[in-house]
Amino acid sequence: MWEFDSPPGHQKMKPKILVILGQTATGKSDVAISLAKKYKGEVISADSRQVYKGLNIGTGKVTKKEMAGIPHHLLDIANPKKQFSVADFQKLALKKVNEIIKHKKIPIIAGGTGFYIDSILYDAQYPAVPTNQALRNKLEKKSAEELFKMLKKMDPRRAREIDAKNPMRLIRAIELAKALGKVPTISKKPRKEYQMLQIGLKLHPEVLKAKIKYRLLKRIDMGMIEEVKKLRKNGLSWKRMNELGLEYRYVALYLQKKITREEMIDELSRAIWRYAKRQDTWFKRDKSILWFDPSKKSDLVKLGKQVSVFLK
């Protein structure tokens, strides 16, 4: 765990929210927990897959031991057989933020799902476009590659940000584009009721790539394949695992004997790296994020001072 300076006295101002964000495998949980210890905080997870019950090893969900007594919220709140939307997250997260503030604690948002983080930071209204089952029935017959080509023609901006191999997200994006002309750009108007500080964690690309591969092998040793087998035994379909993406998609392909173990590791490692690059593209758009390299002690000192000044 990282060590930071002790917190200064708090002045009565607008409620403050800390956000710890960044690419996968940059150590967001460690930093969030250390800050929560020093500043009497509670952590709200902003991860689009850690909301699901049973998706533990594959998503790198923080364990009870790793939490070190710090309350964590919005983990294990959804059935993996059902879709959980950003609108669902926004409603629950804002409620939890206000509860934490009411208890005179600091809400610390920690995660790498940019869409989820933005739903808290900005006064955004998400489009209430209902499911178009007839359209979905047609789209579900197409490959991810075909869906991506469709979306690219309809909405190039959204195509640059989306997981091109995730049929569920592609279909929803096309559904929105069909209904609205394009996937709407969500308002970037900051919420007036809070003060917010965004701390971004960023590692050198080669360091991050090596860490992604190491972490993947470690998760396999921890029982990630057995976790997917258990999910399957509990009724999670291969189709749904494909929709959940990354670890669940590639382990499912391996268990169906569509790829070898070696192919699973190589393809998954590359897919996680592509995901990390998409995260970087998303976060780069927000110039208010303060970036630090958690592998450098000098950066951690600067990070600690920045948080101390913010919470003064």
Secondary structure, DSSP 8 states (H G I E B T S, - for coil): -----------S-S-EEEEEEESTTS-HHHHHHHHHHHHTEEEEE--TTTTBTT--TTTT---HHHHTT--EESSS-B-TTS---HHHHHHHHHHHHHHHHHTT-EEEEEES-HHHHHHHHB----------HHHHHHHTTS-HHHHHHHHHHH-HHHHHHS-TT-HHHHHHHHHHHHHHSS-------B-TT-EEEEEEE---HHHHHHHHHHHHHHHHHHTHHHHHHHHHHTT--HHHHHHH-HHHHHHHHHHTTSS-HHHHHHHHHHHHHHHHHHHHHHHHT-TT-EEE-TT-HHHHHHHHHHHHHHT-
